[in-house]
Amino acid sequence: MAAAAAPGDSRLALTAGTLCYLIWGFVPLVFQAIGRMGVSPWELISHRILWSLPTAALLVGLAGQSGHLRQAFRTPGTLAWLGLSSLLISINWMIYIWAVTSGRVLEASLGYYITPLINMAAGALLFRERIGRLGALAMALAAVGVAVQALALRGLPIVAVALALSFGGYGVVRKRVAADAQTGFLVECLVVSLPALAYVLWLARHGQSHFGASPRVSAWLIACGPITAGPLVLFAWAARRIPLSAMGFLQFLSPSISFGIGLAEGEAFTPARALSFAFIWAGAAVFLCGAWTRARSVRLAVAEVAAAE
């Protein structure tokens, strides 16, 4: 369970969460640029993992958390949770990279519009976070949007649902695990680095590796490390300090940016898809209204208490 955050920590966590989603909103452009150089999604994710490892180690060193790292490895329960979170985030990365490099940015953005549903439901079921009538209405509207998309596709939008479940599950696990953001991410990288390294070496042995083929390609692949580690550490740090429902609202930032990228790149935007997104956007608007109302009520209550004193 996450510890209660002080007001200052809450403000910093909100800033960290906002920044990480802004970065994630524009990251499809990076993966598309790398994909156009001939790098496959599997090779890209392998380098993403490998170059995240030194970045994560640097962050742990700068934070002076080497003791936390040793403690994590001495605690089987923590290692088990982080093993699960590493699996979930690896699945999420693979699906996302494949989607955005295959001209399916709109479907990927739909997945991250669905993710707040997972976060809000998990917050209520696992962390006893209260969801009011507006929150329930927001979830219902977004669910209708997903249903419309499913009808249009004559089946579930598999990419979108898989992205939502994998990243929503990752958020739940990281909120429960007793590890700091930097330490936890380093352990996650260590867990998945061996299969990633094995695949990169296999590509090199068979003459199929793009790393080292040119300074430009190599630089982009190395850049995947900080591009990955930075926002993910911000996310994990923020997720432990503010409610999952609040993180769910922030998650509307990233898919909105990606949605704009998909439209700008000329992806098909059919009437059915437009109707689907209309319901999801309506749900986001209702959720925003509810969040604003709750925040205003809290400010008024605090003001009344201060006046009474």
N, C-alpha and C positions, 0 to 999 in steps of 0.2 A: 504494500500500500504506500501511496505517496505521502510524504510528510506535509503538514500544513505549511503554507508559504506565508512569509511576512508580506505586508503591502508592497514594499520596495521590490522584493523578489517577484511578486506577481506582475508588477509593471515590466520588469526586465524580461520575465518569461513571455509576456505578451509580445514584446518587441522581438524577442528571439524567434517565437513562433511565426510572426508575420514575415520576418526576413527569410526564414527557411522556405516558406511557401512562395514567396516572390522568386527566389532562385529556382525552385522546382518548376515554376510556371514557364520559365524561359529555357530550361535545360533541354527540351526536345530539339532546339536549334543546334545544340552542341552535338547530340547523338546523330542527328541527320547529317551534319557536316562530316562526321567520322564515317558514317555509313556510305556516303558518296565516295569515300576514298577506297572502298572495296572491303572494309572491315566488317565481318559478319557479326550478328548479335552475340553469338557465343564467345567470339574472341574479344569483343568489346566488354562484355560483362566480366570476363576473366581479368582483363587489364584493369577494369574498374575496381575489382576486389584487390588485386595486387598492389596498385598504386595508392589505394586507400590505406593500406597497412602502414607504410612509413608516416603518412599524414596523421593517422590515428595515434601512432606511437609518439610523434612529436607533440601532439596535443596533451597526451597523458604526462609527458615529461615536463611541459610548460606549466601544467596544473599541479605538479608535484604529487601525482597520484600513483606512483609506482607501488606504494604500500597497499593501495586499494586493489591494484592489479593482482598482487600476490594473495590478498585476502579472497578475491574472486576465485582464484584457482584452488584455494584451500576449502572452498565451500561448494559441495556437490550440487546443492539445490540451486545456487546462483548459476553454476555452469550449465545445469540442465535448462533453466529458463533462457539463458543466452544462446544455447545451442538451438532452441526452438525459434528464438527471434532471428538468429542468423539464417535459418532455413526459410522463414517467412519473407525476410527482406530480399533474399537471393531470388526466390520465386517471383516476387514483385518486380525486381530489377529486370529479370529476364523477359517477362511478359511486356513490360513497359518499353524496353529497348526495341524488342521485336515490333511492337505496335507502331511506335513513332518513326521507325526506319522503314516501315512497310506502308506508309500512307494512311495510317489509321489513328491519327492524332485526335480526331473528334471522338472516336470510341474510347480512347484512353482518357480523354477529359471527362467523358460520361462516368467512367469508373471512379474517378476522384470526386465527382459530384455525389456518387452513391456512398463513398466512404464515411461522410458525416453521419449517415443513417446507422452505420455499424458502430461508430463512436458513441452516438447518443444512446443507442440501445444497450451497448456494453456499459456505459456510464450508469444507466439505470439498474441493470441487472447485476453487475459485478461490484460497482462502487457506490451504490445507493444514491446516485445523483438524481435529483428531482427533475422530471420533465413535465412542464405545465401544459395547458391546453394548446397554446400556440406552438410549443415544441412538437406535440403530438400531431397537430395539423401539418406542420412543416414536413414531418416524416411521412405522413400519409400522401401529401402532394408529390413528394419526390418518389415515393413508391409507385404512384400512378404513372409518373414519367417513365420509370423503368419498365412498367408493364406495357406502356404504349410502344416503347422501343422493342420489347420482346415480340409484340404482335406484328410490328412492321418487319422484323427479321424472321418471323415464324419460328421463334425459338429464343432462348435467353441470349442476351449479348454477353457471350462467354468471356471475352477479353475484359469488358468493363466489370463484370461480377468478380472475376478472378483477381483483378487489381484491387477492388474494394475489400474483398475478404482478406487478401494477404496483407495489405497495408493496415487495415483496421485491426487485424489480429496482432500485427507487429506493435501497434500503439498500445494495445491492451497488455501485451507481455512486458513491454518496456516500462509501463506504469507500475507493474507488480514487482519487477525484479529489483533486488536490493543492490544496485550498482549505479555509480555515477555515469553521466552521459558519455564522457570520454573513455572511461574504463570499459564500460559495456560495449561500446562500439569497437574498441581495440580487440576485445575477446571475440566478438562476432567476426571480425576480419580474420583473426587467427584461425577460427574454426573452419572457414570456407577457403582459406588461402591455399591449402594443399591441393585440393582438386583443381583450383584455378591455375596454380603453377604447373600441375601435371598437364593440363590441356595446352597451355602456352608452350611448354617444352615439346609436346607432341607436334604442334603446328610447326615449330622451328625445325624439328627433325625431318618433317616431310616437306619442307620448303614452302609452307603455306602461311607463314607468319608475316604480318604486315609491320610488326615492330622492328625498327631498324632499316626498313625499306627506304625511308626518306626522313630527314629531320622533321618535316612538317607532320607526317603521320605519327612519328614517335612522340613529338611534343603534345599532340592532341591526346594520345593515349595516356601519357603521364599526367596530363591535366585532369583526367577523369578522377584521380585521387582526391585532390582538394575540392573539386566540384561536388564529389560525392560525400566526403567526410564532413565538410563544413556544415551544410544544411541538416544532415542527419544528426549530428551532435547537437545542433541548435534545437531540433525537434525533440530529441530524447530528453534534453535538459528542461525544455518547456513543458513537456508532457507530464513530468513528475511534479510540476509546481502550479499548474492551473487545471481546472476541471476538463475532462474529456469532451464535455459538451462545448466548452469554449474552443478547444482545439478543433472540434468538428466545424464550428463556424469559420475559423481561419482557413480551413481546407477548401473553402469555396474560392479563395484567391487563385490558387495554382491552376485548377481546371478552367477558370475563366480566361486566364492568359493563354493556356494551351488551346482552348476553344477558338480564340481569335487567331492563333497561329494556323490551326487547321483550316479555318475559313479563308485566310489570306493565301494559303497554298492551294486552294481550289478543290478541297475535298467535297464530295457530294453532300448536300444539305437538303434532303427531301422534305416534303410537307410533314410526313410522319415523324421524322427526326426533329423537325422544328417544334411540333406539338409536344414531343417528349421533353425537349429541353425547356419548353415554356412551363410545363408542370414543375420541373426541377427548379427552375429559377423562381417560380412562385413560392416553392417551399423554402428556398434560401431567403427570400424577402420576408416571409412570415417569421422565420427563425430570427432574422435580424431585428424585426420589430419586437419579438419577445425578449431578446437579449437587451435591447435598448430600454424596454419597459422595466425589466428587472433591475438593471443598473440604476435607472432613475429612482426607483423605489428605495433602493439601498442608500443612495445619496440623500434622499429626503429624510429617511429614518435617522441617518447619522447626524444630519443637520438639526433635527428635532431634539435628539439626545444632547447635542452640544449646547443648544439654546436653553434646555432645561437645567443644565449644570451652571 
